[in-house]
């Protein structure tokens, strides 16, 4: 939770004397930096990238705000209890939409219970 840590640091000092910047999810700059590196080092275009994560607020919202496809893993992540799922169980479309609405965040482009092999 880097945002909470950064907020606490700025509360400890004079805010006029510190320039505290948060770099990471869900901030767009984080995703843009990753896309730039993927393009530069590997020739991978943004439309070939999908961000995988379990947090609607950090992973899915961040990817959405950066224009990146998202893969939300549900049954092993932080929202598994909210969905009432057993490991490996796929949520219904309605369960996803209801939780996204409740949380007030972006809807994922793809949903998987987990990566299983």
RODRENVO-176672 format. One line per field, with one value per residue (C-alpha): y, z, x; residue number from 0. Coordinates in nm, 2 decimals. Last residue first. Example, Ala and Ser with C-alpha at 12.3 -4.5 7.8 and 13.67 -1.06 7.14 Angstrom:
REM RODRENVO-176672
py: -0.11  -0.45
pz: 0.71  0.78
px: 1.37  1.23
n: 1  0
//
This chain:
REM RODRENVO-176672
py: -2.56  -2.32  -1.94  -1.83  -1.76  -1.58  -1.26  -1.06  -0.69  -0.59  -0.34  -0.01  0.09  0.19  -0.09  -0.17  -0.13  -0.36  -0.61  -0.62  -0.64  -0.93  -1.12  -1.06  -1.20  -1.51  -1.59  -1.88  -2.13  -2.22  -2.16  -2.14  -1.82  -1.60  -1.30  -1.06  -1.35  -1.38  -1.00  -1.01  -1.27  -1.65  -1.69  -1.37  -1.32  -1.01  -1.00  -0.64  -0.48  -0.16  0.18  0.34  0.42  0.06  -0.09  0.12  0.04  -0.33  -0.36  -0.12  -0.07  -0.40  -0.59  -0.95  -0.88  -0.94  -0.66  -0.73  -0.62  -0.68  -0.35  -0.17  -0.28  -0.53  -0.45  -0.63  -0.38  -0.05  -0.16  -0.35  -0.06  0.20  -0.02  -0.05  0.32  0.39  0.15  0.32  0.67  0.58  0.54  0.23  0.09  0.23  0.56  0.78  1.12  1.31  1.66  1.76  2.11  2.26  1.95  2.01  1.67  1.37  1.40  1.37  1.04  0.90  0.99  0.81  0.50  0.50  0.54  0.26  0.00
pz: -1.47  -1.30  -1.33  -1.11  -1.12  -1.45  -1.56  -1.87  -1.97  -1.60  -1.50  -1.36  -1.00  -0.77  -0.53  -0.52  -0.90  -0.96  -0.71  -0.88  -1.23  -1.13  -0.96  -1.26  -1.50  -1.28  -1.08  -1.18  -0.91  -0.89  -0.52  -0.36  -0.42  -0.19  -0.42  -0.14  0.01  -0.32  -0.34  -0.22  -0.46  -0.50  -0.65  -0.85  -1.09  -1.30  -1.64  -1.77  -2.11  -2.11  -2.17  -1.89  -1.68  -1.74  -1.63  -1.31  -1.23  -1.28  -1.09  -0.80  -0.71  -0.85  -0.69  -0.81  -1.09  -1.45  -1.69  -2.06  -2.33  -2.71  -2.77  -2.60  -2.87  -2.79  -2.96  -2.69  -2.52  -2.64  -2.66  -2.33  -2.17  -2.29  -2.18  -1.83  -1.80  -1.92  -1.66  -1.37  -1.51  -1.50  -1.12  -0.99  -0.93  -0.88  -0.84  -0.55  -0.54  -0.23  -0.28  0.07  0.22  0.17  0.32  0.65  0.78  0.94  0.74  0.41  0.53  0.63  0.28  0.12  0.33  0.25  -0.12  -0.11  0.00
px: -0.18  -0.42  -0.41  -0.69  -1.07  -1.04  -1.20  -1.13  -1.19  -1.21  -1.48  -1.36  -1.42  -1.70  -1.65  -2.02  -2.05  -1.75  -1.89  -2.23  -2.08  -1.85  -2.14  -2.36  -2.10  -2.09  -1.78  -1.56  -1.46  -1.10  -1.07  -1.41  -1.60  -1.81  -1.76  -1.65  -1.45  -1.25  -1.19  -0.83  -0.73  -0.74  -1.08  -1.09  -0.81  -0.89  -0.73  -0.70  -0.67  -0.46  -0.60  -0.40  -0.71  -0.82  -0.49  -0.50  -0.86  -0.80  -0.48  -0.51  -0.87  -1.01  -0.73  -0.64  -0.41  -0.31  -0.23  -0.28  -0.05  -0.07  -0.26  0.03  0.28  0.56  0.89  1.09  1.31  1.16  0.80  0.80  0.99  0.74  0.45  0.60  0.66  0.30  0.16  0.34  0.26  -0.11  -0.12  -0.30  -0.04  0.30  0.48  0.38  0.54  0.65  0.79  0.88  0.95  0.61  0.44  0.63  0.71  0.54  0.22  0.41  0.55  0.21  0.06  0.36  0.30  -0.07  -0.01  0.25  0.00
n: 116  115  114  113  112  111  110  109  108  107  106  105  104  103  102  101  100  99  98  97  96  95  94  93  92  91  90  89  88  87  86  85  84  83  82  81  80  79  78  77  76  75  74  73  72  71  70  69  68  67  66  65  64  63  62  61  60  59  58  57  56  55  54  53  52  51  50  49  48  47  46  45  44  43  42  41  40  39  38  37  36  35  34  33  32  31  30  29  28  27  26  25  24  23  22  21  20  19  18  17  16  15  14  13  12  11  10  9  8  7  6  5  4  3  2  1  0
//
